[in-house]
Amino acid sequence: MNEQELTKKLTAPFEAKDVEWRIQQTTQDKSRGLAVAFITSRAIQKRLDETVGPFHWKTEFSPWHQIVNKGSQLCALSIYDEERKEWVTKTDGAENSDIEPVKGGLSDSFKRAAVQWGIGRYLYSMGAVWVDVEQKGKNCYITEAGRKTLDARYAQMLQGKAGTASSPAPQKTASLVTQRAAAPATLPPTKAGAFTFDYTVQDRKVSEDGKLTAISLCDRQGRQLVCLRPGNDPQLAQGI
């Protein structure tokens, strides 16, 4: 299998049953939530097994940085290149989760490392979707009607109609100034040194003094860049 064939198989869209949705934020009355799609770890493992074989991929985990007493994990996902006779590795990381912290951090870092290989990267083109949710205890869950909305939105995207469905609640957007990132030639500068992007927030890290935020972005073509923004805006959460 050549690189082009491998890439095509790794990046192929998943079935709706393999797509999960995480609520990033809710309205004040907890009736609507902003849902972000992701691929389950088991679906990614199955994709790797079917594409390169269970003996031709591996993962290595290691502790990452520590932010405000919250640890994080790095995942190095390697695929064996038969032609070169060597392992090719791509790495990404994630903070530990609030529930089962280390397990959640390992799982999220694995999913992000898979995105580096193009697995599920197309989901970033969907952005976040507002849906009906219901509160149970301290958490909010997507209602049955909300899940049908998300499945329909996902089906539209696979058919090349992403963005045709309307979303009742507004999504937050922001203008960022890129730092040491090359802008696509098709996007003209709005002013010297600044560019406007249509993007999805992948991750954000706030400096210890809270005066600067590093934000990882991904545009609709899957291109990634990192921007710096003064201060700490909590609304610029993952999936916005």
C-alpha positions in Angstrom: 0.0 0.0 0.0 1.5 3.3 -1.0 1.3 6.6 1.0 -1.7 7.9 -1.0 -3.7 4.8 -0.5 -2.8 4.6 3.2 -3.8 8.3 3.7 -7.1 7.7 1.9 -8.0 4.8 4.1 -6.9 6.5 7.4 -8.8 9.7 6.6 -12.1 8.1 5.4 -15.2 9.3 7.2 -16.6 7.2 10.0 -20.2 5.9 10.4 -22.4 7.9 12.6 -22.4 5.2 15.3 -18.6 5.9 15.8 -19.1 9.6 16.3 -19.6 10.9 19.9 -20.6 14.4 21.0 -19.2 16.3 24.0 -21.0 19.3 25.4 -18.6 22.3 25.7 -20.9 24.9 27.2 -24.6 25.5 27.8 -27.1 28.3 27.9 -27.9 29.8 31.3 -31.2 27.8 31.6 -29.3 24.6 30.7 -31.8 23.8 27.9 -29.3 24.2 25.0 -25.7 23.0 24.7 -22.8 23.5 22.3 -21.8 20.0 21.1 -18.5 19.1 19.5 -18.0 15.8 17.6 -15.1 13.4 18.2 -14.3 9.8 17.2 -14.2 7.1 19.9 -10.9 5.5 20.8 -12.2 2.1 19.9 -13.2 3.3 16.5 -9.7 4.7 15.9 -8.1 1.5 17.1 -10.4 -0.5 14.7 -9.4 1.9 11.8 -5.7 1.3 12.5 -6.1 -2.5 12.8 -8.1 -2.6 9.5 -5.8 -0.2 7.6 -2.2 -1.1 8.7 -2.8 -4.3 10.8 -2.7 -4.7 14.5 1.1 -5.4 14.5 2.0 -2.3 12.5 0.9 0.5 14.8 1.8 1.3 18.4 1.4 4.0 21.1 3.7 5.4 23.7 2.5 7.6 26.5 4.4 10.0 28.7 3.6 12.8 31.2 3.4 16.3 29.7 3.2 19.7 31.4 1.5 20.6 34.7 -0.9 23.5 34.8 -2.6 24.7 38.0 -2.2 21.3 39.6 -3.7 19.6 36.6 -1.5 17.1 34.7 -1.5 16.1 31.1 -0.5 13.3 28.8 1.5 13.0 25.5 0.7 10.2 23.1 3.1 9.2 20.4 1.2 7.2 17.7 3.5 5.3 15.4 2.8 3.4 12.1 5.3 1.1 10.5 6.4 2.0 7.0 7.1 -1.2 5.1 9.0 0.5 2.3 11.4 2.4 4.6 11.5 -0.3 7.2 11.0 2.2 10.0 8.4 3.5 12.4 6.9 6.9 11.6 5.6 8.8 14.7 3.2 11.7 15.3 2.6 13.1 18.7 0.0 15.2 20.4 -1.2 15.8 24.0 -4.2 16.5 26.2 -4.9 17.6 29.7 -6.2 15.1 32.2 -10.0 15.1 32.4 -12.2 15.9 35.4 -13.6 12.4 35.7 -11.0 9.5 35.8 -8.3 12.2 35.2 -5.4 10.1 33.9 -7.5 7.7 31.9 -9.3 10.6 30.3 -6.0 12.3 29.5 -4.6 9.2 27.9 -7.7 8.7 25.8 -7.9 12.3 24.7 -4.2 12.5 23.8 -4.6 9.3 21.7 -7.5 10.8 19.8 -5.5 14.0 19.1 -2.5 12.0 18.0 -4.8 10.1 15.6 -5.9 13.5 14.2 -2.2 14.2 13.4 -2.5 11.2 11.0 -5.7 12.6 9.6 -8.0 10.2 11.4 -11.3 12.1 12.1 -9.7 15.4 11.2 -12.6 16.2 8.8 -14.8 16.7 11.9 -13.2 20.0 12.6 -15.0 21.4 9.5 -18.3 20.9 11.3 -17.5 23.2 14.1 -19.8 23.2 17.2 -23.5 22.6 17.0 -26.2 24.0 19.4 -28.7 21.2 20.4 -31.3 20.5 23.1 -29.9 19.2 26.4 -31.3 18.2 29.7 -29.7 18.5 33.1 -29.2 15.5 35.3 -27.4 16.3 38.5 -24.5 18.5 37.8 -24.1 17.4 34.2 -26.0 18.1 31.0 -26.8 15.4 28.5 -28.0 15.5 24.9 -31.7 14.7 24.5 -33.0 12.2 22.0 -34.2 15.1 19.8 -30.8 16.7 20.1 -29.0 13.5 19.0 -31.3 13.3 15.9 -30.3 16.9 15.1 -26.6 16.0 15.3 -27.0 12.8 13.3 -28.8 14.8 10.6 -26.0 17.5 10.6 -23.4 14.8 10.3 -25.2 13.1 7.4 -25.4 16.5 5.7 -21.7 17.1 6.1 -20.9 13.7 4.6 -23.1 14.6 1.6 -21.2 17.8 1.1 -23.9 19.9 2.5 -22.3 21.0 5.8 -23.4 24.3 7.0 -26.9 24.2 5.4 -28.6 23.5 8.6 -29.4 26.5 10.7 -28.4 26.6 14.4 -30.8 28.5 16.7 -28.2 29.7 19.2 -25.3 31.9 18.1 -21.7 30.6 18.0 -18.9 32.8 19.3 -16.3 34.0 16.8 -13.2 36.1 17.4 -10.4 37.7 15.4 -6.9 36.6 16.3 -3.5 37.8 15.3 -1.2 34.9 14.3 2.3 34.5 15.7 4.9 32.8 13.5 2.2 31.1 11.4 2.1 31.4 7.6 -1.3 32.4 6.4 -2.8 30.7 3.3 -2.1 32.7 0.1 -5.9 32.8 -0.7 -6.6 34.8 2.4 -5.8 38.5 2.0 -4.5 40.4 5.1 -6.9 42.6 6.9 -4.0 44.8 8.0 -0.3 44.5 8.2 0.6 41.3 10.0 -3.0 40.3 10.8 -5.3 37.8 9.1 -8.9 36.7 9.5 -9.5 32.9 9.6 -12.6 30.7 9.7 -11.4 28.2 12.3 -12.2 25.8 15.1 -10.5 26.0 18.5 -8.7 22.7 19.2 -7.0 23.6 22.5 -6.0 26.6 24.6 -3.3 27.2 27.2 -3.2 30.2 29.6 0.0 31.5 31.0 0.5 31.3 34.8 -0.1 35.1 35.2 -3.2 34.9 33.1 -2.0 37.6 30.7 -1.6 35.5 27.6 -3.5 32.6 26.0 -2.0 30.3 23.3 -4.8 28.9 21.1 -4.5 26.0 18.7 -6.7 26.4 15.7 -7.8 24.3 12.7 -9.4 25.7 9.5 -11.9 24.0 7.2 -9.1 22.5 5.2 -7.5 20.8 8.2 -4.6 23.3 8.3 -3.4 24.0 11.9 -1.8 27.0 13.5 -1.2 28.5 16.9 -2.2 32.0 17.9 -1.5 34.2 20.9 -4.2 36.3 22.4 -3.8 38.8 25.3 -5.7 37.9 28.5 -7.8 34.9 29.2 -11.2 34.6 27.4 -12.9 31.4 28.8 -15.5 31.5 26.0 -12.7 30.6 23.5 -13.1 26.9 24.5 -12.4 23.8 22.5 -14.9 23.4 19.6 -15.8 27.1 19.3 
